[in-house]
Amino acid sequence: MVEALLVSTLLLWVVVLVLAAVVVALVRQVGVLHERVAPAGALVGREGPRLGEAAPRLTLPDWSGRPVLLGGVAADGLPTLLVFVSPTCPVCKTVLEILPSLLRGERARLVLASDGPRDEHEAFVRAHDLAARPYLLAADLGLVYQVPKLPYAVLIDAAGVLRAKGLVNTREHLESLFEAMERGVGSIQEYLRATLPADQSLPAPAPAPAPGREGEGIRLGGRP
């Protein structure tokens, strides 16, 4: 009886040790996967003004007729997050809901931009309370930055230098712009390419959304 109890106890300890080894192996594997799976940054293209150069200096009227300065040295010492949206872009509406909480953690001046006839934006402005923010209707602004899809964001630092830009479908994409500026790189992908070991590589970027679904073309306020 005693021998049987000892044998069962020994077997139990063997099982416990095996399970502990399995857990340790799984934890290590999770750590490896965490290192290999790179965070998804904003999808950056080659279009528009180059990163690291002075952003175009423009003064444009917002929805309420107030002049808004883009580029140049910021009087308030804050970077400017310029986000291109459209009333006909479903993902843009999600991004607009994300921006207030994002900017509670990131000190920046938010400027929203679109184009098209004013009457096409009336309901959109009311629904998202955009009249209280700088909201620009300026087709030329989209052309200056060669906006390929929406929602699209540009981050200009307090000195007026273009620091980050790209297609932003999620909060993670938006946060990656500030992360890139803080690290002094053009994008999170660029930073990871410089820091990942030689035997690791970045995952292929997600495809850009198709026009009319998650994004729009240069024609910001309506059809591409």
C-alpha positions as CSV (number, residue, x, y, z in Angstrom):
1,M,0.0,0.0,0.0
2,V,2.8,2.4,1.0
3,E,4.8,1.4,-2.1
4,A,1.8,2.1,-4.4
5,L,1.3,5.5,-2.8
6,L,5.0,6.4,-3.3
7,V,4.8,5.3,-6.9
8,S,1.7,7.4,-7.6
9,T,3.3,10.4,-5.9
10,L,6.4,10.0,-8.0
11,L,4.3,9.8,-11.1
12,L,2.4,12.9,-10.1
13,W,5.6,14.8,-9.7
14,V,6.8,13.6,-13.1
15,V,3.6,14.9,-14.7
16,V,3.9,18.2,-12.8
17,L,7.5,18.7,-14.0
18,V,6.6,17.8,-17.6
19,L,3.7,20.3,-17.5
20,A,6.0,23.0,-16.1
21,A,8.5,22.3,-18.9
22,V,5.7,22.7,-21.5
23,V,4.6,26.0,-19.9
24,V,8.1,27.3,-20.0
25,A,8.5,26.3,-23.6
26,L,5.2,28.0,-24.5
27,V,6.2,31.2,-22.7
28,R,9.5,31.3,-24.6
29,Q,7.7,30.7,-27.9
30,V,5.3,33.5,-27.2
31,G,8.2,35.8,-26.5
32,V,9.8,34.8,-29.8
33,L,6.6,35.5,-31.7
34,H,6.2,38.8,-29.9
35,E,9.6,39.9,-31.2
36,R,9.0,38.6,-34.7
37,V,5.6,40.1,-35.2
38,A,6.2,43.8,-35.8
39,P,3.7,46.4,-34.7
40,A,1.6,47.7,-37.6
41,G,2.4,51.3,-38.3
42,A,0.7,53.7,-40.7
43,L,1.0,52.6,-44.3
44,V,3.6,55.0,-45.8
45,G,3.9,55.7,-49.5
46,R,6.3,57.8,-51.5
47,E,3.7,60.4,-52.4
48,G,3.7,64.1,-51.5
49,P,6.4,66.1,-49.6
50,R,9.3,64.2,-48.3
51,L,9.7,63.3,-44.7
52,G,12.4,65.3,-42.8
53,E,11.8,68.4,-45.0
54,A,9.9,71.6,-44.2
55,A,6.1,71.1,-44.6
56,P,4.5,73.4,-47.1
57,R,3.5,76.7,-45.3
58,L,-0.1,77.4,-45.9
59,T,-2.8,79.6,-44.4
60,L,-6.4,78.4,-45.0
61,P,-9.8,79.3,-43.6
62,D,-11.6,76.6,-41.5
63,W,-15.3,75.8,-41.4
64,S,-16.0,78.9,-39.4
65,G,-13.8,81.2,-41.4
66,R,-10.9,81.3,-38.9
67,P,-7.4,81.3,-40.5
68,V,-5.5,78.1,-39.9
69,L,-1.7,78.1,-40.4
70,L,-0.1,74.8,-41.5
71,G,3.7,74.5,-41.6
72,G,6.2,76.9,-40.2
73,V,7.2,77.3,-36.5
74,A,4.2,76.6,-34.2
75,A,3.4,79.5,-31.9
76,D,2.1,77.1,-29.2
77,G,5.1,74.8,-29.5
78,L,2.9,71.8,-30.4
79,P,3.1,69.5,-33.4
80,T,0.2,69.5,-35.8
81,L,-1.7,66.3,-36.7
82,L,-3.4,66.9,-40.1
83,V,-6.0,64.2,-40.8
84,F,-7.7,64.0,-44.2
85,V,-11.3,62.6,-43.9
86,S,-14.5,62.5,-46.0
87,P,-18.2,62.2,-45.2
88,T,-18.4,59.2,-47.6
89,C,-15.6,57.3,-46.0
90,P,-16.8,54.8,-43.3
91,V,-13.4,54.3,-41.7
92,C,-13.0,58.1,-41.4
93,K,-15.9,58.2,-39.0
94,T,-14.2,55.5,-36.8
95,V,-11.0,57.5,-36.8
96,L,-12.8,60.7,-35.8
97,E,-14.2,58.8,-32.7
98,I,-10.6,57.7,-31.8
99,L,-8.9,61.1,-32.1
100,P,-10.2,62.7,-28.9
101,S,-8.9,59.9,-26.7
102,L,-5.6,59.7,-28.7
103,L,-5.0,63.4,-28.2
104,R,-5.5,63.2,-24.5
105,G,-2.3,61.2,-24.4
106,E,-0.4,62.9,-27.2
107,R,0.1,66.7,-27.1
108,A,-0.7,68.0,-30.6
109,R,-2.9,70.4,-32.5
110,L,-5.5,68.6,-34.6
111,V,-6.5,69.9,-38.0
112,L,-9.0,68.0,-40.1
113,A,-9.2,68.4,-43.9
114,S,-11.5,67.5,-46.7
115,D,-12.9,69.0,-49.9
116,G,-16.1,69.3,-52.0
117,P,-19.2,71.6,-51.7
118,R,-20.0,72.8,-48.3
119,D,-23.5,71.5,-48.3
120,E,-22.1,67.9,-48.7
121,H,-20.4,68.4,-45.3
122,E,-23.2,70.0,-43.2
123,A,-24.6,66.8,-41.7
124,F,-21.1,65.3,-41.2
125,V,-19.9,68.4,-39.3
126,R,-22.9,68.4,-37.1
127,A,-22.7,64.7,-36.4
128,H,-19.1,64.8,-35.3
129,D,-19.1,68.3,-33.8
130,L,-16.4,69.4,-36.2
131,A,-17.3,73.1,-36.2
132,A,-15.4,73.4,-32.8
133,R,-12.2,72.2,-34.5
134,P,-10.2,73.5,-37.4
135,Y,-12.0,71.7,-40.3
136,L,-10.7,72.7,-43.7
137,L,-12.4,72.4,-47.1
138,A,-9.5,72.7,-49.4
139,A,-9.0,70.5,-52.5
140,D,-5.6,72.0,-53.1
141,L,-4.4,70.7,-49.7
142,G,-5.1,67.1,-50.7
143,L,-3.2,67.7,-53.9
144,V,-0.2,69.3,-52.1
145,Y,0.2,66.2,-50.0
146,Q,-0.9,63.9,-52.8
147,V,-3.3,62.0,-50.6
148,P,-3.9,58.6,-52.2
149,K,-6.5,57.1,-49.9
150,L,-8.5,58.0,-46.8
151,P,-8.3,58.3,-43.9
152,Y,-4.8,59.8,-44.3
153,A,-2.7,61.7,-41.7
154,V,0.3,63.9,-41.7
155,L,2.3,64.8,-38.6
156,I,4.3,68.1,-38.6
157,D,6.5,69.0,-35.7
158,A,6.6,72.3,-33.8
159,A,9.4,73.5,-36.1
160,G,7.4,72.9,-39.2
161,V,9.2,69.8,-40.3
162,L,7.2,66.9,-41.8
163,R,7.9,64.0,-39.5
164,A,5.4,61.2,-40.4
165,K,2.5,60.4,-42.7
166,G,0.5,57.6,-44.0
167,L,-2.8,55.8,-44.3
168,V,-4.4,55.5,-40.8
169,N,-7.2,53.0,-40.4
170,T,-6.7,52.3,-36.6
171,R,-5.6,53.9,-33.4
172,E,-2.3,51.9,-33.7
173,H,-1.7,53.5,-37.1
174,L,-2.2,57.0,-35.6
175,E,0.0,56.3,-32.5
176,S,2.7,55.0,-34.8
177,L,3.1,58.5,-36.3
178,F,3.9,60.0,-32.9
179,E,6.2,57.0,-32.1
180,A,8.1,57.6,-35.4
181,M,8.5,61.3,-34.6
182,E,9.8,60.5,-31.1
183,R,12.3,58.0,-32.4
184,G,13.4,60.3,-35.2
185,V,12.5,58.0,-38.0
186,G,10.1,58.3,-40.9
187,S,8.0,55.3,-39.9
188,I,7.8,52.4,-37.4
189,Q,8.7,50.0,-40.3
190,E,11.9,52.0,-40.9
191,Y,12.8,51.8,-37.2
192,L,12.2,48.1,-37.1
193,R,14.3,47.4,-40.2
194,A,17.2,49.1,-38.5
195,T,16.8,47.3,-35.2
196,L,15.7,43.7,-36.0
197,P,18.3,41.0,-36.2
198,A,19.4,40.0,-39.6
199,D,17.5,36.7,-39.5
200,Q,14.2,38.4,-38.8
201,S,12.1,40.3,-41.2
202,L,9.0,42.5,-41.1
203,P,5.7,41.0,-42.1
204,A,4.3,42.1,-45.5
205,P,2.3,45.3,-45.0
206,A,-1.5,45.1,-45.2
207,P,-2.9,46.1,-48.6
208,A,-4.3,49.5,-48.9
209,P,-8.2,49.7,-48.8
210,A,-10.0,49.7,-52.1
211,P,-11.5,53.0,-53.2
212,G,-15.2,53.3,-52.2
213,R,-14.8,50.9,-49.2
214,E,-12.2,51.9,-46.6
215,G,-10.6,54.7,-48.6
216,E,-11.1,57.3,-51.2
217,G,-8.9,58.9,-53.9
218,I,-7.6,62.4,-54.2
219,R,-11.2,63.6,-54.5
220,L,-11.6,63.8,-50.7
221,G,-15.2,65.0,-50.4
222,G,-16.9,62.6,-52.7
223,R,-16.1,60.1,-55.5
224,P,-12.5,59.4,-56.5
